[in-house]
Amino acid sequence: MPSYQAVLFDFFGTLTRSVQRGVAHVGTAELLGCPTEILTEVLNRTYYERASGRLGDAEATLRWVCAQAGVHPSDHAVRAAVASRHRAVRADTWLRADAVPVLAALRQRGLRTGVISDCTHELPAFLPQLAIAPLLDVRVFSVQVGRCKPDPTLYLTACQRLGLAPGDCLYVGDGGSQELTGAERAGMTAVRLAAPDLATHMVFNADRDWRGPTLGTLGEVLALVDADVEAAVAGVGGRTG
């Protein structure tokens, strides 16, 4: 059993607590002249088009969303709404209390760390300001790569940037976007985070048929990698020439 050299994490719902759209999104809808419920419906059904980056930058994407919603705001309103949406997504994002300690402990153990996230334009903009940023060796965002999970491109991009093979990597996620199945198909070992707060997490295309190992807290990752190291050492010690 090989010892992991990197642990790669989903972002929303894994390194963060459960995510739901908060009240700040109402302001974005108002700026666009769009009823909040209509904007929410369009955002939900177009998530993967937007998260793939295929619609252009944040302003172009929001203009496309407005067209789907049947509203046609001014350029000034769109720019203001882009800034409003950035603030709203940031306001929805709360790191888990153990996210920084777990990442720091993994790095102290000599493991590389990273994020692989399906996301729209907001996360790449504000992640550098989060406390986890200095603890990540690689950041792979769907909106920049042009693919969404479970496409293997995302996982293999992370491996390439780390200079590692997929089999060297452990992937941890809540199971949205069939990410666990995708990680395994790419050659990684995958585990599901099933923290209690995720019962209210906003999820698209959940990995409902996946039946692999499950963690109750993010901190349990440390016990998992420690057990992996012990098994690897025992395997080496037990060999005969």
N, C-alpha and C positions, 0 to 999 in steps of 0.2 A: 504494500500500500504506500504510494508516494506521499511525501510531505508537501503540503501546499506551499507555494511561494508567494501567492497573492490572494487577497480576499476582495471581491468586487461586489458592490452594493447597488441595488436600486435606490432611488432617492426618495420620492414621495411615498409615504407610508412605511418606509423602511428606516432610513436615517431620520425621517420626520415622523411626527405623530400623525394620526388620522387627519386627512384633508377633506374639507368640504368648502364650497364657495361661500365666503362670508358676506356681510352686509356691504363691504366696500365695493363689491361688484355692481351694486345698484347705481352708484355714481357713474360708472362707465356707461351703463345703459342710458342714463339720463343725458350724458354728453352726446351720445349718438342719436338721441331722439327715438329710442327703441324701447318698447315695453320690456321689462326685465325678464319676464317669462319667455318671451320670444327669443331674446338674445341667448338665454340659457339653453333653450332647446336647440338653437343652431350650433352653439358651442359644443354641446354634447354630441350631436350627430356628425360633426365635422372634425372631431378631435384628431383623427389620424391624418387627414389631409393637412391640418395645421401643424401637427407635431413632426411631419415629415419634411417641413420646410419648403414644400413644392410650390407654395403660393407667394413666395418672396419674403421680403423683410417684414417687420412687425406692422408697419403702416399698410403695406400692400395686403397683408393677410387680413387685417381688420377691415379694410375696404371690401374685400371679398366676402367676409362674414356679413357686413352690412347689406351687401347686395342679396345674399341668401335670406336675410331677414326682411328685405323689402324697404330698407331705409337708405337715404343717400345724404349723409352729413357732409358738411364743408370740410376742406382740407384742414382747417384750423381745429375743427371739432374732432377729426380723426386723430390728429397729433395729440390733442389733449386727452383723448380716450386711451391712446396707447400708453401715455404716462400714468393715467388712472388705473389701467389694467395691470401695469407693472406693480404699482403700489398694492393693488388688491391681491394679486397672486402672492406677493411677498408677505402680506398680512395673514394669508392663509397658512403660511409655512412656519412651523415650529419644530425645531430639532428635538429629537428624543433626548432626554436627560443623560442617557448613557452613550449617545453618539460620539461625542468627543473623547470620553474615556476609553471606549472600545477601539476607536481608530488609533489613538495614541498607544494603547497596549499592544495592538497588532504590530505597529511599527517598531515598538520596543523589542518585540519578538523577532524582528528582522523580516517581517512580511511586507510586501507592497500592498497598497490599497488604492481603490478607485471607485468611481461612480459610473454606472451605465443607466441613463435615464431617457425614457420617452418624455418629451417636454416640448413646450412652445418657446418662443423667444425670451421669455422672462427669466427662466432659470439660469441660462448662461450669463445673463447680465448681472444677477444679484448673488449667485453662489460665491464669487470671489470675496464678498463681504461677510460671509458666514464663518463661524468659528471652526468649521470642519475643513475649510479651504486649504490651510497649510498642511493638513494631514492626508491629502489625496495626491497620489502619484499620477493618476490619469483621470480625465473627465471625458466621457463620451456622451454626447447629446444627440438625440435623434434629429432634432431640427437642423443640426449642422451636418450630420452624416448623410441625411436624406433617406433614411430607413427607420422603421419602427420595429420594436420587438414583436414577434420572436425571430425576426430576420437575423441570420447568423452574422451579418456584416457588423452589427453593433458589438457583439462579443469578440469577434476576431479583430476588430479595430483596437479594442482595449488590449488584447494580447499582443498585437503587433507593436503598440506603443510601449508596452512593458518589456518587450523582448522575451516573452514567455509563450509556452504552448498552452492550449486550452486546458489540458489535463493538469497543469500546474496551478489552476485557479479554482477557488471556491466562490460560488455566486450566491448571494443572499437577497431575497426579495419577497414581497407580500403576495405575489402571484398575479398581479395585473398584467394585461397585454400578453398572457401566456408566456411570461418571461422565464419561468422555471423550465418549462418544456424547451424553450428556445436555447437556454443556456446548456441544457443536457445535450441537445442535438448538435450544438457547437463543440461539444467535447469537454465541457466543464462539469464539476460536481455542483449540484444545486440544492439549497435548503430553503424552506419557506419560513418566513417570520409570521407567526400567527398571534401577535400581541392582542389583548382584549379590545383595545380601542379601535382596531381595524374593522370591527363590526359596522362602524359608521363611515368607513373610508370610501371616497369616491373612486370607483374602479371601472375601467373599460376592458372588455374582453378578458374576463378573469380566467385563470388557469384551473378550472373547476375539476378536471379529471386527473390532475396531478396528485400522486399519492406518495411522494417521497418524504424525507425527514422534515420535521417541523421544530421550530424553536419558539418558546413562549416569550422570550425577551431578547433584545439585541445582545445583551451581555453574554448569553449562552454561546455565542460565536467563539468566544475565547476558550471555553471548555472543549468545544469541538475541534479547534485547531490544535490545542494542547494534546488531546487524545490522538490526533492524527500523527503528531510528532512522536509521541510515545510508541505508537504502533510501528512507525517507520524505523525507529531506533531498535525496537525489539526484533523487527524483521532482519535488520542488518546483523544484530548480535547473535541471532539464531542460525545464521548461515554457516555451512561447513564447506571447506575447500576440497 
